[in-house]
């Protein structure tokens, strides 16, 4: 890139990073051009590292990541990172959890987390729902590294969180899961309005809990959850059941209807979590759930088998797949 002005080089680097198609390309860019990076290039590369985490065997990966993390700390201390760059950094860190935990500067993740929270709490905050969702999800994954017991409720107090309709399906699903994972009283209080909107299509004050009220679900709600993929449907179902976010046995009715046509897309953990959540909330079983589960049982690990066996034995013994008949699971006291 000889002959380019500083501004021209910056634009060219931004374009090359955006067009990279794998971690090996990102590592090559870092190795060649790191001294010319600004904060935008640095965070874009960290974000790409998170995106391509399953290719982390690339030669030079760890050395490049260390260089990027220490460079990010410099920009963090200089106040040069905006809301999106902070959220992207913590999201990538969660995707690369063990790598970042081992390689990052001391207290780096906690510093990023608190800076993002400060952005959310400022009167002129420019955070978007995507930033909040990514931040909450990452804090729930990183836990102690981001002081999640403090940072998750504070981030969830962002003024836009009171407007669940502004969230995309993936964003609201990740936020509900993160808040339920923390499971403190304040976190659950923040999750409940999001769950009400997602599952019932209503504000908390007007929540309805009887089957006659939510079958069929409001058209807007049905459309909203239909745009969720299998992972997000399973995560919301798990969160609603685990944190007792919604009362009544029909709390998951809308999610059940959305999942019915997508059971082949569910991975073993997602199927297991869905079974457990439906049983824990005494929900009606999806008619095809037994056959879909039976077909995937050879792929289940021990915990998934235990959770699924408990669900069918507890709630739908007549539909329990034959393969699960001999599965042993703890009996509730």
FIVEX-39300 format. One line per field, with one value per residue (C-alpha): residue number from 1; z, y, x. Coordinates in steps of 0.02 Angstrom, whole numbers, padded with zeros to 5 digits. Each point is the difference from the previous one (the first is absolute). Layout:
resi (NUM, ...)
zz (Z, ...)
yy (Y, ...)
xx (X, ...)
//
This chain:
resi (1, 2, 3, 4, 5, 6, 7, 8, 9, 10, 11, 12, 13, 14, 15, 16, 17, 18, 19, 20, 21, 22, 23, 24, 25, 26, 27, 28, 29, 30, 31, 32, 33, 34, 35, 36, 37, 38, 39, 40, 41, 42, 43, 44, 45, 46, 47, 48, 49, 50, 51, 52, 53, 54, 55, 56, 57, 58, 59, 60, 61, 62, 63, 64, 65, 66, 67, 68, 69, 70, 71, 72, 73, 74, 75, 76, 77, 78, 79, 80, 81, 82, 83, 84, 85, 86, 87, 88, 89, 90, 91, 92, 93, 94, 95, 96, 97, 98, 99, 100, 101, 102, 103, 104, 105, 106, 107, 108, 109, 110, 111, 112, 113, 114, 115, 116, 117, 118, 119, 120, 121, 122, 123, 124, 125, 126, 127, 128, 129, 130, 131, 132, 133, 134, 135, 136, 137, 138, 139, 140, 141, 142, 143, 144, 145, 146, 147, 148, 149, 150, 151, 152, 153, 154, 155, 156, 157, 158, 159, 160, 161, 162, 163, 164, 165, 166, 167, 168, 169, 170, 171, 172, 173, 174, 175, 176, 177, 178, 179, 180, 181, 182, 183, 184, 185, 186, 187, 188, 189, 190, 191, 192, 193, 194, 195, 196, 197, 198, 199, 200, 201, 202, 203, 204, 205, 206, 207, 208, 209, 210, 211, 212, 213, 214, 215, 216, 217, 218, 219, 220, 221, 222, 223, 224, 225, 226, 227, 228, 229, 230, 231, 232, 233, 234, 235, 236, 237, 238, 239, 240, 241, 242, 243, 244, 245, 246, 247, 248, 249, 250, 251, 252, 253, 254, 255, 256, 257, 258, 259, 260, 261, 262, 263, 264, 265, 266, 267, 268, 269, 270, 271, 272, 273, 274, 275, 276, 277, 278, 279, 280, 281, 282, 283, 284, 285, 286, 287, 288, 289, 290, 291, 292, 293, 294, 295, 296, 297, 298, 299, 300, 301, 302, 303, 304, 305, 306, 307, 308, 309, 310, 311, 312, 313, 314, 315, 316, 317, 318, 319, 320, 321, 322, 323, 324, 325, 326, 327, 328, 329, 330, 331, 332, 333)
zz (00000, -00035, -00060, 00095, 00116, 00183, -00027, -00158, 00090, 00141, -00124, -00092, 00161, 00054, -00166, 00006, 00176, -00047, -00154, 00087, -00013, 00138, 00153, -00098, -00104, 00156, 00082, -00158, -00001, 00185, -00026, -00148, 00048, 00191, 00020, -00116, 00092, 00085, 00125, -00139, -00082, 00169, 00056, -00173, 00009, 00177, -00056, -00147, 00118, 00098, -00159, -00058, 00172, -00061, -00110, 00148, -00049, -00130, 00023, 00080, 00070, 00183, -00035, -00107, 00129, 00139, -00104, -00037, 00181, 00067, -00138, 00047, 00181, -00057, -00096, 00146, 00120, -00127, -00012, -00187, -00007, -00035, 00055, -00148, 00015, 00186, -00031, -00143, 00108, 00144, -00123, -00083, 00170, 00048, -00162, 00036, 00186, 00055, -00122, 00055, 00184, -00017, -00115, 00042, 00110, 00185, 00032, -00186, -00016, 00157, -00064, -00165, 00089, 00116, -00142, -00098, 00152, 00018, -00180, 00034, 00154, -00077, -00044, -00180, -00025, -00182, 00038, -00108, 00042, -00087, 00115, 00155, -00056, -00045, 00163, 00108, -00090, 00018, 00185, 00035, -00087, 00081, 00175, 00123, -00131, -00031, 00177, -00076, 00164, -00008, -00186, -00068, 00101, -00035, -00186, -00002, 00079, -00164, -00044, -00162, 00094, 00046, -00186, -00043, -00171, -00052, 00020, -00141, 00041, 00025, 00109, 00115, 00014, 00049, 00126, 00083, 00009, 00075, 00134, 00047, 00009, 00128, 00095, 00129, 00048, -00094, -00156, -00002, 00022, -00154, -00099, 00036, -00110, -00144, 00023, 00011, -00164, -00085, 00055, 00026, -00108, 00143, 00124, 00176, 00071, -00123, 00006, -00030, 00065, -00052, -00156, -00062, -00002, -00095, -00123, -00138, 00047, -00054, -00184, 00040, 00131, -00113, -00136, 00124, 00069, -00172, -00045, 00142, -00043, 00098, 00121, 00048, 00020, 00115, 00098, 00031, 00050, 00121, 00073, 00026, 00091, 00097, 00066, 00012, -00106, -00050, 00098, -00068, -00096, -00166, 00021, -00139, -00119, -00131, 00005, -00015, -00159, -00072, 00043, -00076, -00177, 00044, 00104, -00132, 00024, 00188, 00058, 00143, 00137, -00069, -00010, 00177, 00067, -00090, 00072, 00174, -00012, -00063, 00137, 00135, -00048, -00022, -00181, -00128, -00095, -00183, -00092, -00100, 00146, 00046, -00174, -00026, 00166, -00034, -00165, 00082, 00162, -00060, -00010, 00179, 00137, 00176, 00067, -00151, 00022, 00184, -00030, -00143, 00095, 00148, -00112, -00080, 00161, 00094, -00126, -00144, 00055, -00137, -00133, 00075, -00138, 00026, -00003, 00156, 00100, 00083, 00025, 00182, 00068, 00173, 00083, 00067, 00187)
yy (00000, 00114, 00175, 00013, 00146, -00040, 00021, -00105, -00139, 00003, -00020, -00140, -00095, 00017, -00072, -00145, -00049, 00004, -00108, -00130, -00174, -00091, 00015, -00034, 00156, 00105, -00062, 00042, 00177, 00023, -00063, 00114, 00160, 00007, 00154, 00094, -00053, 00126, -00046, -00040, -00129, -00075, -00032, -00060, -00133, -00052, -00015, -00108, -00110, -00030, -00036, -00131, -00075, -00181, 00031, 00045, -00128, 00123, 00030, 00169, 00015, 00021, 00122, 00108, -00006, 00055, 00147, 00052, -00013, 00107, 00126, 00004, 00035, 00154, 00063, -00041, 00104, 00141, 00002, -00034, -00146, 00036, -00103, -00119, -00033, -00037, -00118, -00087, -00022, -00083, -00106, -00064, -00031, -00110, -00098, -00025, -00020, -00108, 00079, 00177, -00048, -00069, 00132, 00167, 00133, -00010, 00067, 00034, -00078, 00083, 00168, -00025, -00057, 00150, 00120, -00074, 00017, 00182, 00029, -00078, 00107, 00166, 00124, 00012, -00188, -00055, -00185, -00105, -00158, -00101, 00072, -00037, -00177, -00040, 00075, -00096, -00163, 00024, 00049, -00158, -00107, 00087, 00013, 00042, 00079, 00134, 00011, -00054, 00009, 00188, 00035, -00100, 00089, 00169, -00032, -00065, 00163, 00090, 00106, -00094, -00163, 00062, -00006, -00186, 00028, 00084, -00164, -00124, -00182, -00053, 00152, -00027, -00187, 00028, 00134, -00110, -00146, 00108, 00076, -00170, -00073, 00130, -00042, 00141, 00083, 00158, -00094, -00101, 00160, 00070, -00161, -00017, 00144, -00065, -00176, 00064, 00093, -00144, -00138, 00089, 00154, 00112, 00124, -00064, 00090, -00083, -00175, -00141, -00174, -00113, -00107, 00079, 00166, -00050, -00134, 00048, 00121, 00181, 00012, 00119, -00118, -00152, 00091, 00056, -00172, -00082, 00101, -00081, -00146, -00162, 00058, 00158, -00089, -00128, 00134, 00103, -00156, -00050, 00176, 00013, -00167, 00016, 00175, -00021, 00155, -00031, -00081, -00131, -00161, 00090, 00122, -00085, -00029, 00122, -00074, -00174, 00046, 00081, -00150, -00129, 00033, 00014, -00156, -00068, 00155, -00027, -00065, -00129, 00130, 00108, -00148, -00050, 00177, 00017, -00165, 00050, 00173, -00065, -00131, 00123, 00118, -00142, 00049, -00109, -00104, 00037, -00149, -00032, 00023, -00184, -00057, 00145, -00039, -00186, 00031, 00105, -00096, -00083, 00176, 00049, 00012, -00064, 00162, 00021, -00178, 00028, 00162, -00075, -00160, 00102, 00110, -00145, -00099, 00153, 00074, -00119, -00181, -00072, 00084, -00044, -00068, -00183, 00039, 00104, -00132, -00063, 00171, 00035, 00174, 00081, -00010, 00168, 00007)
xx (00000, 00147, -00041, -00164, -00034, -00032, -00186, 00007, 00093, -00128, -00143, 00090, 00034, -00181, -00055, 00124, -00051, -00184, 00029, 00108, -00076, 00090, 00108, 00159, -00033, -00031, 00160, 00098, -00072, 00044, 00177, 00030, -00089, -00019, 00113, -00119, -00159, -00113, -00136, -00124, 00115, 00047, -00179, -00052, 00137, -00047, -00181, 00056, 00101, -00161, -00096, 00126, 00035, -00011, 00152, 00108, 00132, 00069, 00187, 00033, -00176, 00049, 00140, -00113, -00140, 00119, 00059, -00178, -00056, 00141, -00029, -00184, 00044, 00095, -00151, -00113, 00104, 00002, -00189, 00004, -00123, -00182, -00151, 00003, 00187, -00018, -00146, 00093, 00154, -00091, -00102, 00159, 00077, -00147, 00015, 00186, -00026, 00146, 00122, -00039, -00004, 00176, 00075, -00083, 00080, -00050, -00176, -00022, -00173, -00064, 00060, -00089, -00158, -00009, 00037, -00145, -00113, 00053, -00052, -00171, -00027, 00054, -00137, 00059, 00019, 00006, -00012, -00116, -00096, 00136, 00134, -00104, -00040, 00181, 00060, -00125, 00038, 00187, -00011, -00101, 00132, 00149, -00077, 00139, 00113, -00132, -00071, -00167, -00095, 00025, 00015, -00148, -00136, 00080, 00011, -00179, -00056, 00039, -00150, -00034, -00027, -00174, -00046, 00010, -00079, 00163, 00096, 00026, -00047, 00182, 00035, -00148, 00036, 00182, -00051, -00131, 00123, 00138, -00112, -00073, 00176, 00052, -00160, 00004, -00162, 00043, 00055, -00161, -00101, 00088, -00029, -00186, -00064, 00106, -00069, -00178, 00021, 00089, -00120, -00165, 00010, -00055, 00068, 00029, -00152, -00116, 00072, -00120, 00032, -00143, -00002, -00161, 00092, 00154, -00059, 00024, 00139, -00013, 00054, 00143, 00068, -00015, 00095, 00133, 00042, -00012, 00154, 00098, 00113, 00004, 00135, -00093, -00167, 00082, 00093, -00158, -00096, 00138, 00009, -00188, -00002, 00163, -00035, -00189, -00024, -00181, -00142, -00118, 00020, -00027, 00143, 00098, -00145, 00062, 00175, -00072, -00092, 00156, 00109, -00118, 00056, 00184, 00035, 00120, 00107, 00021, 00169, 00002, 00027, -00140, -00120, 00044, -00022, -00168, -00063, 00056, -00078, -00168, -00007, 00053, -00142, -00126, -00022, -00088, 00126, 00034, -00077, 00158, 00118, 00009, 00049, 00121, 00083, 00012, 00087, 00136, 00029, 00162, 00073, -00049, 00131, -00037, -00071, -00113, -00063, -00035, -00096, -00101, -00040, -00060, -00109, -00092, -00016, -00063, -00120, -00038, 00037, -00110, 00105, 00168, 00114, 00041, 00186, -00023, -00092, 00161, 00077, 00035, -00027, -00008, -00169, -00060, -00020)
//
